[in-house]
Amino acid sequence: MDRPDCHLRLEFDNFRGPAEALTRALLRVDLGARIRSDAATGTIDMEGRFWKEEAIAAVRSLGCRLIRVEERALSPRVKAPEWD
């Protein structure tokens, strides 16, 4: 079964410093995902093709505690230019 398009905002209780390990874990869920972290708010936005449950499991496998998982609207698709 194909993975669905998904956009999540993950909010953490114990978000610390550079999120390299967390980013690597999320990229294992979807190598092509767009991931933006914000240490000031303790959130990560992840958008790509993945199952929500897989992203949550990847975060929890690192011992991170989630406060909230918010499903968000997908970013608008940019249409590729048509070449004449």
Residue frames as qw, qx, qy, qz and C-alpha x, y, z in Angstrom:
[[0.000, 0.889, 0.457, 0.000, 0.00, 0.00, 0.00],
 [0.379, 0.551, -0.034, 0.743, 1.31, 3.46, -0.89],
 [0.339, -0.384, -0.469, 0.720, 2.14, 5.81, 1.92],
 [0.092, 0.878, 0.457, 0.111, -0.15, 8.84, 2.17],
 [0.243, 0.559, -0.109, 0.785, 0.88, 12.47, 1.92],
 [0.576, -0.658, -0.448, 0.187, 1.18, 13.71, 5.47],
 [0.191, 0.599, -0.223, 0.745, 2.10, 16.94, 7.29],
 [0.659, -0.575, -0.460, 0.151, 2.65, 16.81, 11.05],
 [0.006, 0.732, -0.359, 0.579, 3.69, 19.26, 13.70],
 [0.774, -0.256, -0.530, 0.234, 5.31, 17.43, 16.59],
 [0.194, -0.802, 0.238, -0.512, 5.62, 19.24, 19.93],
 [0.720, 0.053, -0.612, 0.323, 8.10, 17.89, 22.47],
 [0.606, -0.787, -0.115, -0.032, 8.42, 18.00, 26.23],
 [0.663, -0.585, 0.280, 0.374, 12.19, 17.45, 26.22],
 [0.665, 0.691, 0.072, 0.274, 13.40, 19.02, 22.96],
 [0.534, -0.716, 0.191, 0.407, 17.10, 19.81, 23.37],
 [0.254, -0.607, 0.487, 0.574, 19.72, 21.53, 21.23],
 [0.315, 0.378, -0.636, -0.594, 20.51, 20.33, 17.74],
 [0.807, 0.092, 0.384, -0.439, 17.99, 17.80, 16.60],
 [0.297, 0.509, -0.726, -0.355, 20.33, 15.82, 14.35],
 [0.103, -0.036, 0.990, -0.090, 19.49, 12.38, 15.79],
 [0.435, 0.466, 0.581, -0.505, 15.79, 13.19, 15.69],
 [0.462, 0.640, -0.240, -0.566, 16.04, 14.45, 12.10],
 [0.159, 0.358, -0.890, -0.232, 17.93, 11.29, 11.04],
 [0.259, 0.172, 0.913, -0.265, 15.26, 9.10, 12.67],
 [0.489, 0.595, 0.332, -0.545, 12.48, 10.96, 10.86],
 [0.372, 0.607, -0.505, -0.488, 14.33, 10.77, 7.55],
 [0.081, -0.139, 0.985, 0.067, 14.47, 6.98, 7.96],
 [0.430, 0.458, 0.670, -0.395, 10.65, 7.12, 7.93],
 [0.564, 0.765, 0.303, 0.067, 10.69, 9.19, 4.69],
 [0.636, -0.148, 0.189, 0.733, 14.04, 10.07, 3.12],
 [0.224, 0.422, 0.369, 0.797, 12.43, 12.81, 1.02],
 [0.265, -0.805, -0.523, 0.094, 10.51, 14.50, 3.84],
 [0.149, 0.650, -0.114, 0.736, 10.81, 18.20, 4.50],
 [0.634, -0.530, -0.479, 0.295, 11.72, 18.64, 8.15],
 [0.102, 0.668, -0.136, 0.725, 11.91, 21.99, 9.95],
 [0.587, -0.432, -0.575, 0.371, 12.83, 22.16, 13.63],
 [0.078, -0.756, 0.045, -0.649, 12.32, 25.09, 15.99],
 [0.520, -0.072, -0.676, 0.517, 14.17, 24.69, 19.30],
 [0.099, -0.173, 0.263, -0.944, 12.58, 27.87, 20.69],
 [0.676, -0.130, -0.016, -0.725, 9.07, 26.38, 20.52],
 [0.424, -0.219, 0.863, -0.169, 10.09, 22.73, 20.89],
 [0.769, 0.426, 0.325, -0.349, 8.45, 21.73, 17.62],
 [0.234, -0.240, 0.759, 0.559, 9.29, 19.94, 14.41],
 [0.685, 0.479, 0.078, -0.544, 7.25, 20.16, 11.21],
 [0.327, -0.192, 0.864, 0.331, 7.51, 17.12, 8.95],
 [0.666, 0.504, 0.108, -0.539, 5.89, 16.89, 5.54],
 [0.088, 0.400, -0.838, -0.361, 6.19, 14.02, 3.10],
 [0.786, 0.004, -0.438, -0.436, 4.85, 10.56, 2.28],
 [0.218, 0.178, -0.873, 0.399, 4.65, 8.49, 5.47],
 [0.544, -0.550, -0.610, -0.171, 2.30, 7.00, 8.00],
 [0.284, -0.777, 0.175, -0.534, 1.77, 9.19, 11.08],
 [0.886, -0.451, 0.071, -0.085, 2.27, 6.20, 13.37],
 [0.862, 0.191, -0.090, 0.461, 5.73, 5.50, 11.90],
 [0.211, 0.668, -0.188, 0.688, 6.90, 9.06, 12.61],
 [0.584, -0.670, 0.150, -0.433, 5.60, 8.88, 16.19],
 [0.971, -0.207, 0.008, 0.118, 7.31, 5.51, 16.74],
 [0.675, 0.428, -0.161, 0.579, 10.62, 6.91, 15.40],
 [0.100, -0.721, 0.219, -0.650, 10.45, 9.82, 17.85],
 [0.775, -0.531, 0.141, -0.312, 9.57, 7.61, 20.80],
 [0.953, 0.071, -0.153, 0.251, 12.36, 5.15, 19.96],
 [0.436, 0.495, -0.295, 0.692, 14.81, 7.94, 20.84],
 [0.400, -0.383, -0.623, 0.553, 13.18, 8.52, 24.22],
 [0.046, -0.134, -0.044, -0.989, 11.59, 11.82, 23.24],
 [0.096, 0.485, 0.778, -0.387, 8.30, 12.66, 24.91],
 [0.006, 0.376, 0.494, 0.784, 5.62, 14.13, 22.66],
 [0.171, 0.262, 0.477, -0.821, 3.21, 16.67, 24.12],
 [0.577, 0.566, 0.298, -0.508, 1.13, 16.93, 20.98],
 [0.337, 0.013, 0.739, 0.583, 0.90, 15.65, 17.42],
 [0.387, 0.621, 0.232, -0.640, -1.02, 17.95, 15.10],
 [0.535, 0.319, 0.653, 0.431, -2.03, 16.94, 11.58],
 [0.049, 0.618, -0.031, -0.784, -1.74, 19.95, 9.32],
 [0.681, 0.680, 0.164, -0.216, -2.88, 20.85, 5.84],
 [0.779, 0.089, 0.319, 0.532, -0.47, 19.94, 3.06],
 [0.124, -0.561, 0.208, 0.792, 1.58, 22.72, 1.51],
 [0.648, 0.652, 0.089, -0.383, 0.29, 23.82, -1.88],
 [0.781, 0.071, 0.466, 0.410, 1.79, 21.91, -4.78],
 [0.061, 0.704, -0.285, -0.647, 3.84, 23.95, -7.20],
 [0.828, 0.486, 0.274, -0.053, 3.02, 23.14, -10.78],
 [0.585, -0.235, 0.446, 0.635, 6.07, 22.50, -12.93],
 [0.263, 0.627, -0.171, -0.713, 6.44, 24.95, -15.81],
 [0.799, 0.410, 0.438, 0.030, 5.30, 23.74, -19.18],
 [0.269, -0.480, 0.488, 0.678, 7.99, 24.00, -21.81],
 [0.659, 0.640, 0.105, -0.382, 6.96, 24.83, -25.37]]
